[in-house]
Amino acid sequence: MTALERVVVVGASLAGLRACESLRSNGFEGTITLIGAEDHLPYDRPPLSKKILTGDWEPEQIVLRKPESITELNLEMLLGSPAASLDCDGQVVTLANGTEVGYDGLIIAVGAACRRLPGQPDLPGVHELRTLDDSLGLRADLQEGTRVVVIGAGFIGLEVASSARQRGCHVTVLEGASAPLIRGLGAEMGRAVAQIHHAHDVDIRCGVQVAAIEGSDRVTGVRLGDGSVVAADVVVVGIGVAPATEWLAGSGLELRDGIVCDATMRALGVSHIYAAGDCARWPNQLFDEEMRVEHWTNAAEQGAIAAANLLREDDGEETQPYVAVPFFWSDQYDRRVQFIGRAFIPGEDESTYDIRIVRGTPAEGKFVALYGRQGRLRGVLGLSLPKYVMPFRALLARGASWDEALEFAAGQT
């Protein structure tokens, strides 16, 4: 059905695997080469900061597909060496080990990598969390009574704090912003969600600056901007991620906090190259905003549509835009945080938004809050009230007004 003979998928995680599955389900019978930086078969990342870290699950429980299902896809697997460069004109991906892989069609789903602190030392006891090996290494250090300092009070940082407390560690979280979760939820709602950590004796310190991580043979503490030192046996740096696109420098692809794509997930200015997942930036027509989304649902959906559009392009058919309501969740202790939609446009002041709790209260540990701007519903935050959160997805998908959303919330039973 297609002139394509060889498709290369760079990135052996959720988005990459979904792309491979989509290629096969849409009738592609040629060679699919799946390139992965890690030695592991594709696995699920959300449990790394939760069930794997607490010890409730082991690695075999997070594989995305059983080995026999992978075999049925008939993939050429090149695992254990990341992509190092891309020659768009020659249609070749070169790996770090020197292997050159030619392609007719390319899907880039390399995800993101952890940001590091300036001068961050590579000391025993200093951890980042992005891969399965990262999670297992950190888990081994989280023994009962261990003093753990988490740098960064975003979702990953607070998930790690929750898991460490469940393993009996003493936990301090350091955050440079004025409130936890401020980038994702805003100051007011960030503080509301963080109350569950205060209830579990986590020391969250906001508005502090990290000057250095200290230690010689092993980490001993974190020195703050005021000169004080927070003693630590383990330090986890959780200050966010950046798209893993350094290897694409000089390739000719447009890079701007991710691979810049059109609405169909095709990389701008080139043919037969698509991107998906954490590394992709695209114009989401539903929100009239260019965005890059680092969530599970987004990666799964984009991997599938990027592959389908690659085949449509090659067949001369009309490609389809990816239009979506972003959705993510975060498990912390026995609570689940859910967010549907888009809280803030980057650079916009939080004060220009309407944020209203429509059910429950932070004190109860269960609530739903709506986010609106310029008379339109933009997002819905829920803490441990999933049955009241998910129905709002349909309202967001049709661009419901703020008044419609408030009326809908009032009518929920």
WOGI-V907031 format. One record per residue. N is the residue number from 0. RES is the residue in three letters. PHI is phi in degrees with one decimal (none if undefined). OMEGA is omega in degrees with one decimal (none if undefined). D_FIRST is the distance of its C-alpha to the first C-alpha in whole Angstrom. Layout:
N;RES;PHI;OMEGA;D_FIRST  N;RES;PHI;OMEGA;D_FIRST
This chain:
0;MET;none;-175.6;0  1;THR;-142.1;177.0;4  2;ALA;-81.7;177.4;7  3;LEU;-62.6;176.9;9  4;GLU;-114.0;-177.7;11  5;ARG;-139.3;175.7;13  6;VAL;-111.5;175.7;14  7;VAL;-107.5;176.1;18  8;VAL;-114.5;-179.2;20  9;VAL;-99.9;-178.4;23  10;GLY;122.7;-174.2;25  11;ALA;-101.5;174.8;26  12;SER;-121.1;-172.4;27  13;LEU;-60.0;-176.9;26  14;ALA;-62.2;179.7;24  15;GLY;-65.4;178.8;22  16;LEU;-64.7;178.6;22  17;ARG;-62.5;176.5;20  18;ALA;-63.8;178.7;17  19;CYS;-61.9;-179.9;16  20;GLU;-64.6;179.6;17  21;SER;-66.4;177.0;14  22;LEU;-57.7;-178.9;12  23;ARG;-68.6;-177.7;12  24;SER;-68.5;176.9;12  25;ASN;-94.3;170.1;9  26;GLY;95.8;-179.3;7  27;PHE;-73.8;-176.3;7  28;GLU;-112.4;-178.8;9  29;GLY;-79.6;-178.8;10  30;THR;-80.0;171.7;14  31;ILE;-116.6;176.5;15  32;THR;-105.9;179.5;19  33;LEU;-105.3;-177.9;21  34;ILE;-103.2;179.6;25  35;GLY;-135.0;-179.7;28  36;ALA;-70.9;-178.1;31  37;GLU;-95.4;178.2;33  38;ASP;-78.1;-172.9;33  39;HIS;-79.1;167.4;32  40;LEU;-65.0;-178.1;29  41;PRO;-52.0;-178.8;28  42;TYR;-134.9;-176.8;31  43;ASP;-86.7;-176.0;32  44;ARG;-86.7;-177.2;34  45;PRO;-52.2;-179.9;36  46;PRO;-68.8;-175.7;38  47;LEU;-60.7;-180.0;40  48;SER;-94.7;-175.7;42  49;LYS;-125.3;-171.9;43  50;LYS;-63.5;177.5;43  51;ILE;-67.1;-176.2;42  52;LEU;-66.8;178.8;45  53;THR;-74.5;-176.8;48  54;GLY;92.8;178.8;47  55;ASP;-70.4;179.5;46  56;TRP;-122.7;173.9;42  57;GLU;-112.6;-173.1;42  58;PRO;-53.6;-177.2;38  59;GLU;-65.4;-179.1;37  60;GLN;-85.8;-178.5;37  61;ILE;-115.4;175.1;34  62;VAL;-63.4;-176.4;31  63;LEU;-75.3;177.6;28  64;ARG;-143.2;175.0;27  65;LYS;-66.3;-178.1;28  66;PRO;-53.4;-179.7;28  67;GLU;-67.1;177.3;26  68;SER;-70.1;175.3;24  69;ILE;-63.5;-179.5;23  70;THR;-59.5;-178.6;23  71;GLU;-63.2;179.0;20  72;LEU;-76.3;177.6;18  73;ASN;55.3;-178.7;18  74;LEU;-99.4;164.8;19  75;GLU;-89.5;-174.0;21  76;MET;-100.0;174.1;24  77;LEU;-120.2;-174.7;26  78;LEU;-108.5;173.9;29  79;GLY;94.7;176.8;32  80;SER;-145.2;-177.2;32  81;PRO;-75.1;171.7;31  82;ALA;-66.3;-176.9;29  83;ALA;-113.7;178.9;32  84;SER;-161.0;179.2;30  85;LEU;-133.0;174.1;27  86;ASP;-109.2;-177.4;27  87;CYS;-67.1;-179.0;24  88;ASP;-66.3;179.8;25  89;GLY;-83.7;-179.1;24  90;GLN;54.4;-178.7;21  91;VAL;-137.7;169.4;24  92;VAL;-103.6;177.4;25  93;THR;-108.2;-179.4;28  94;LEU;-88.2;-179.6;30  95;ALA;-62.1;179.4;34  96;ASN;-87.5;176.8;34  97;GLY;94.5;179.3;33  98;THR;-64.5;176.3;29  99;GLU;-107.2;-176.9;27  100;VAL;-124.3;177.6;23  101;GLY;-84.0;-178.4;21  102;TYR;-149.4;166.4;17  103;ASP;-100.6;176.9;15  104;GLY;-135.0;-174.8;15  105;LEU;-134.2;172.8;18  106;ILE;-123.2;-177.0;19  107;ILE;-103.8;-178.0;23  108;ALA;-137.7;-171.4;24  109;VAL;-82.4;176.9;28  110;GLY;72.9;-174.1;30  111;ALA;-139.4;178.8;34  112;ALA;-126.7;-177.4;37  113;CYS;-66.2;170.5;40  114;ARG;-75.3;179.7;43  115;ARG;-116.1;174.5;46  116;LEU;-72.3;173.9;49  117;PRO;-58.3;179.0;51  118;GLY;69.6;-178.1;53  119;GLN;-61.5;-176.9;51  120;PRO;-81.1;175.0;53  121;ASP;-94.8;-178.0;51  122;LEU;-101.0;169.1;54  123;PRO;-54.9;-178.4;54  124;GLY;95.4;176.1;53  125;VAL;-99.0;-172.1;51  126;HIS;-128.4;163.6;48  127;GLU;-120.3;-178.4;45  128;LEU;-137.5;176.0;42  129;ARG;-141.7;-174.3;38  130;THR;-116.0;176.1;37  131;LEU;-60.3;179.3;38  132;ASP;-62.9;175.4;40  133;ASP;-58.7;-175.9;42  134;SER;-65.1;-179.6;43  135;LEU;-67.2;177.1;44  136;GLY;-64.9;177.9;46  137;LEU;-66.5;-179.1;48  138;ARG;-57.3;-179.3;48  139;ALA;-62.2;-179.7;50  140;ASP;-88.3;-175.6;53  141;LEU;-89.7;177.7;53  142;GLN;-95.5;-178.5;56  143;GLU;-57.1;179.7;58  144;GLY;89.2;179.5;61  145;THR;-65.5;175.5;59  146;ARG;-88.1;-175.3;59  147;VAL;-113.2;172.8;56  148;VAL;-113.1;177.0;55  149;VAL;-104.3;178.3;52  150;ILE;-98.0;-178.4;51  151;GLY;115.1;-179.0;49  152;ALA;-107.7;169.4;49  153;GLY;-87.7;-176.2;46  154;PHE;-65.4;179.9;44  155;ILE;-63.5;179.8;43  156;GLY;-58.5;-178.7;47  157;LEU;-75.1;173.6;48  158;GLU;-65.3;176.6;46  159;VAL;-63.5;178.0;47  160;ALA;-58.7;178.5;51  161;SER;-61.3;-178.7;50  162;SER;-65.0;179.1;49  163;ALA;-65.1;177.6;52  164;ARG;-64.7;179.0;54  165;GLN;-66.6;175.5;53  166;ARG;-93.8;174.3;54  167;GLY;86.2;179.6;57  168;CYS;-86.0;171.0;57  169;HIS;-92.9;-168.3;59  170;VAL;-122.5;170.6;57  171;THR;-121.2;177.9;57  172;VAL;-113.2;179.8;54  173;LEU;-111.1;-177.2;55  174;GLU;-137.3;-179.7;53  175;GLY;-75.3;180.0;54  176;ALA;-76.0;-175.2;53  177;SER;-79.4;-178.8;56  178;ALA;-154.4;173.9;54  179;PRO;-66.9;172.7;51  180;LEU;57.7;-171.3;48  181;ILE;-66.0;-177.3;49  182;ARG;-71.4;-177.6;45  183;GLY;-92.3;-172.1;43  184;LEU;-120.9;-173.1;46  185;GLY;91.4;-173.0;49  186;ALA;-64.5;-175.2;52  187;GLU;-61.9;-178.4;53  188;MET;-73.3;175.7;51  189;GLY;-61.6;177.2;50  190;ARG;-65.5;-179.3;54  191;ALA;-64.7;179.8;54  192;VAL;-66.9;-176.7;51  193;ALA;-67.8;177.7;53  194;GLN;-58.8;179.6;56  195;ILE;-66.5;177.9;54  196;HIS;-77.2;175.7;55  197;HIS;-60.8;179.4;58  198;ALA;-66.8;178.4;59  199;HIS;-107.1;172.4;58  200;ASP;63.7;171.7;60  201;VAL;-86.9;179.1;57  202;ASP;-88.6;179.2;59  203;ILE;-101.0;-179.2;57  204;ARG;-117.6;-179.3;58  205;CYS;-103.6;179.3;57  206;GLY;71.3;179.1;58  207;VAL;-111.9;179.4;59  208;GLN;-112.3;177.5;58  209;VAL;-89.2;179.2;57  210;ALA;-92.0;-177.2;59  211;ALA;-167.2;168.4;58  212;ILE;-98.8;-171.5;57  213;GLU;-106.3;177.9;60  214;GLY;144.3;177.0;60  215;SER;-117.8;176.8;61  216;ASP;-79.3;179.4;60  217;ARG;-155.3;-180.0;58  218;VAL;-61.6;178.6;58  219;THR;-122.9;-179.2;61  220;GLY;173.7;178.3;60  221;VAL;-124.0;177.9;59  222;ARG;-89.3;-177.6;61  223;LEU;-93.9;-177.8;61  224;GLY;-62.1;179.5;62  225;ASP;-87.0;178.3;65  226;GLY;94.2;179.3;66  227;SER;-73.0;-178.7;66  228;VAL;-124.1;173.4;64  229;VAL;-96.8;-177.9;62  230;ALA;-64.0;-177.7;63  231;ALA;-152.4;168.3;59  232;ASP;-94.2;179.9;58  233;VAL;-138.5;174.3;55  234;VAL;-124.1;176.7;53  235;VAL;-115.3;179.3;50  236;VAL;-93.4;-178.3;48  237;GLY;-128.4;-173.9;46  238;ILE;-103.0;176.3;46  239;GLY;103.3;-177.7;42  240;VAL;-129.7;174.5;39  241;ALA;-127.8;179.2;37  242;PRO;-57.2;-174.9;34  243;ALA;-83.9;-172.9;33  244;THR;-117.0;-178.6;32  245;GLU;-57.7;-177.5;35  246;TRP;-67.7;-179.4;32  247;LEU;-93.3;177.9;31  248;ALA;-59.3;-179.7;34  249;GLY;84.0;-178.5;33  250;SER;-78.7;-174.4;30  251;GLY;98.9;175.4;29  252;LEU;-73.3;177.4;28  253;GLU;-80.9;-177.8;30  254;LEU;-117.8;176.5;32  255;ARG;-155.4;-171.1;35  256;ASP;50.2;-176.9;35  257;GLY;124.7;175.9;32  258;ILE;-81.7;-176.4;28  259;VAL;-77.9;-176.2;29  260;CYS;-120.9;169.3;25  261;ASP;-84.8;-174.7;25  262;ALA;-65.7;-178.4;24  263;THR;-95.1;-178.2;20  264;MET;79.8;174.4;21  265;ARG;-83.3;177.7;20  266;ALA;-59.1;-175.2;23  267;LEU;-61.4;170.6;25  268;GLY;80.5;179.6;25  269;VAL;-133.2;175.6;22  270;SER;-109.5;173.9;18  271;HIS;63.0;173.0;16  272;ILE;-128.2;-178.9;19  273;TYR;-127.5;177.5;19  274;ALA;-131.3;-177.8;22  275;ALA;-154.9;174.5;23  276;GLY;87.1;-172.6;27  277;ASP;-60.3;-175.8;30  278;CYS;-90.9;-172.2;29  279;ALA;-104.2;175.5;27  280;ARG;-119.2;-175.0;29  281;TRP;-146.9;177.9;28  282;PRO;-83.5;178.0;29  283;ASN;-83.7;-173.2;29  284;GLN;-65.1;-179.5;30  285;LEU;-66.6;-178.7;32  286;PHE;-106.1;-178.2;35  287;ASP;51.5;-174.0;34  288;GLU;-149.9;170.7;35  289;GLU;-80.1;-175.2;33  290;MET;-146.1;169.7;33  291;ARG;-126.4;-170.7;32  292;VAL;-118.8;-175.6;32  293;GLU;-107.2;-176.1;33  294;HIS;-128.9;-173.7;32  295;TRP;-58.0;-176.4;31  296;THR;-60.3;179.4;29  297;ASN;-60.5;-179.5;28  298;ALA;-61.5;-179.0;26  299;ALA;-63.4;-176.8;24  300;GLU;-70.0;-178.2;23  301;GLN;-67.8;177.5;22  302;GLY;-58.3;-179.0;20  303;ALA;-67.8;-175.3;18  304;ILE;-75.6;177.1;17  305;ALA;-61.3;179.4;17  306;ALA;-66.3;179.8;14  307;ALA;-62.4;-180.0;13  308;ASN;-70.7;174.9;14  309;LEU;-58.9;179.0;12  310;LEU;-68.0;178.4;9  311;ARG;-62.5;179.7;10  312;GLU;-59.0;-176.9;12  313;ASP;-67.8;178.5;9  314;ASP;-85.6;-178.8;7  315;GLY;77.0;179.0;11  316;GLU;-90.9;178.6;12  317;GLU;-73.2;177.8;15  318;THR;-81.6;-173.3;16  319;GLN;-108.6;177.1;18  320;PRO;-70.8;173.4;22  321;TYR;-94.5;-179.0;23  322;VAL;-119.1;-170.6;26  323;ALA;-147.4;168.7;28  324;VAL;-96.1;-179.4;32  325;PRO;-57.9;-179.2;33  326;PHE;-147.3;172.8;34  327;PHE;-146.2;177.2;36  328;TRP;-140.2;178.7;39  329;SER;-146.4;177.8;41  330;ASP;-94.3;178.9;43  331;GLN;-137.1;-172.2;47  332;TYR;58.2;179.0;50  333;ASP;-99.9;-177.3;49  334;ARG;-112.8;174.7;48  335;ARG;-122.2;174.1;44  336;VAL;-94.5;177.7;44  337;GLN;-128.2;174.1;41  338;PHE;-139.0;176.9;40  339;ILE;-119.0;177.6;37  340;GLY;102.6;-173.4;37  341;ARG;-138.2;-174.2;38  342;ALA;-67.8;-173.4;42  343;PHE;-133.4;168.3;43  344;ILE;-78.4;-179.0;41  345;PRO;-51.6;179.4;42  346;GLY;92.8;178.9;45  347;GLU;-81.8;179.2;47  348;ASP;-73.0;-179.6;50  349;GLU;-59.3;-177.0;50  350;SER;-68.2;179.4;53  351;THR;-85.5;-178.8;51  352;TYR;-109.1;170.6;49  353;ASP;-94.4;175.6;50  354;ILE;-127.6;-174.0;50  355;ARG;-138.2;174.3;52  356;ILE;-78.7;-175.4;52  357;VAL;-112.8;177.1;51  358;ARG;-157.2;178.6;52  359;GLY;70.6;178.4;54  360;THR;-146.0;174.8;56  361;PRO;-57.6;179.8;55  362;ALA;-62.3;178.1;58  363;GLU;-76.0;-174.7;57  364;GLY;77.4;177.4;54  365;LYS;-146.2;177.8;52  366;PHE;-162.5;173.5;51  367;VAL;-127.6;178.8;48  368;ALA;-127.3;177.3;48  369;LEU;-102.7;175.6;46  370;TYR;-116.7;179.0;45  371;GLY;-135.6;177.5;46  372;ARG;-154.0;176.7;46  373;GLN;51.6;174.3;47  374;GLY;78.5;-177.7;47  375;ARG;-127.1;173.5;43  376;LEU;-69.8;179.6;42  377;ARG;-116.0;-176.3;41  378;GLY;-164.4;179.5;41  379;VAL;-137.6;177.8;42  380;LEU;-109.7;176.1;44  381;GLY;-133.3;172.3;45  382;LEU;-118.5;175.5;47  383;SER;59.2;173.6;47  384;LEU;-134.9;-172.8;46  385;PRO;-61.8;-176.2;43  386;LYS;-68.6;178.3;43  387;TYR;-94.4;-177.4;45  388;VAL;-84.6;-169.1;42  389;MET;-60.5;179.0;39  390;PRO;-61.0;179.8;39  391;PHE;-72.0;-177.9;40  392;ARG;-61.7;179.1;36  393;ALA;-65.6;177.9;35  394;LEU;-64.6;178.5;38  395;LEU;-63.6;-178.2;37  396;ALA;-65.3;179.1;33  397;ARG;-103.3;174.9;35  398;GLY;68.7;-176.7;37  399;ALA;-61.4;178.7;40  400;SER;-77.8;177.6;44  401;TRP;-62.3;-179.8;46  402;ASP;-65.4;176.3;49  403;GLU;-60.4;-178.7;46  404;ALA;-65.1;178.9;45  405;LEU;-64.6;178.0;49  406;GLU;-64.6;178.7;49  407;PHE;-63.0;-180.0;46  408;ALA;-62.2;-178.7;48  409;ALA;-66.3;-178.0;51  410;GLY;-88.3;179.8;50  411;GLN;-69.8;179.0;48  412;THR;-121.8;none;50
